[in-house]
Amino acid sequence: MRNLIDITDLTVQEIDELIATACDIIANPDKYCDACRRKKLATLFFEPSTRTRLSFEAAMLELGGSVLGFSEANSSSASKGESVADTVRVVGCYADIIAMRHPKEGAPMVASMHSPVPIINAGDGGHNHPTQTLTDLLTIHREKGHFDNLTVGLCGDLKFGRTVHSLIHALSRYTGIHFVLISPEELSLPSYIIHDVLEKKGMSYEETQDLEAVMPKLDILYMTRVQRERFFNEADYIRLKDSYILTLDKLKNAKEDLCILHPLPRVNEIATSVDNDSRACYFKQAHNGKYIRMALILKLLGVEV
């Protein structure tokens, strides 16, 4: 039985296969409409979510399956003190596969050790978000056609941004990637990721606080939200929340084929005037999330079409 807890649980070949399946789903949706008939997905979301939860549910429904679950911890037996291990043991009696989001790092890993069915990590605290990374990779593939030799700017909250951490892990396995890490000092990329991933793999990277200065060199710009829920101090959040706001003016020196990504939700990191720019890909990105999750569900359930 396979789980997906960390993006590195998948080989590069498996990621490429998932992307190929997702592209085939996009091209031939009718071919997959009954692939998961009589299969059930449980969405166990101990933390709020819109895109991730609904895209998982839409993915299973479009595969002909059904869904059950909860969207907040207060509506589950966790509010009574039930452990994650016991929750998944029970839910595994009712569902064929589980997508789980939890505010505590490592909770999906614990779940996978006790679950009778495959577990998909749909985000655990500030740690990992592998299906968002698959979404990001599918979007980059559809926009650029390749992953090698790209200059990737990661902007905003690089300290707590689990989407950033997972994407760095994934892209560091391709050749010629140059990372540009753009953040205030207080929200810089954790040193363990710099040491254990970037430096250990000999990746090319630079750190800066000046988005506009590096804009002309970027092939990908990955904007992130400064996340109020990760801060212990409200004053620090208020001071840092508007550190980077992407506007059309800031894009005047950007490449014509720049790909602007954002895992969403957006607060005010990207001005709405950017939405109609041809380089804005974040709503396409949200759409792609459904297709890559369809491909992943098929893979983990061992369903061949």
Secondary structure, 3 states (H helix, E strand, C coil): CCCECCHHHCCHHHHHHHHHHHHHHHHCHHHHCCCCCCCEEEEEECCCCCHHHHHHHHHHHHCCCEEEEECCHHHCHHHHCCCHHHHHHHHCCCCCEEEEEECCCCHHHHHHHHCCCCEEEEEECCCECHHHHHHHHHHHHHHHCCCCCCEEEEECCCCCCHHHHHHHHHHCCCCCCEEEEECCHHHCCCHHHHHHHHHCCCCEEEEECCHHHHHHHCCEEEECCCCHHHCCCHHHHHHHCCCCCECCHHHCCCCCCCEEECCCCCCCCECHHHCCCCCECHHHHHHHHHHHHHHHHHHHHCCCC
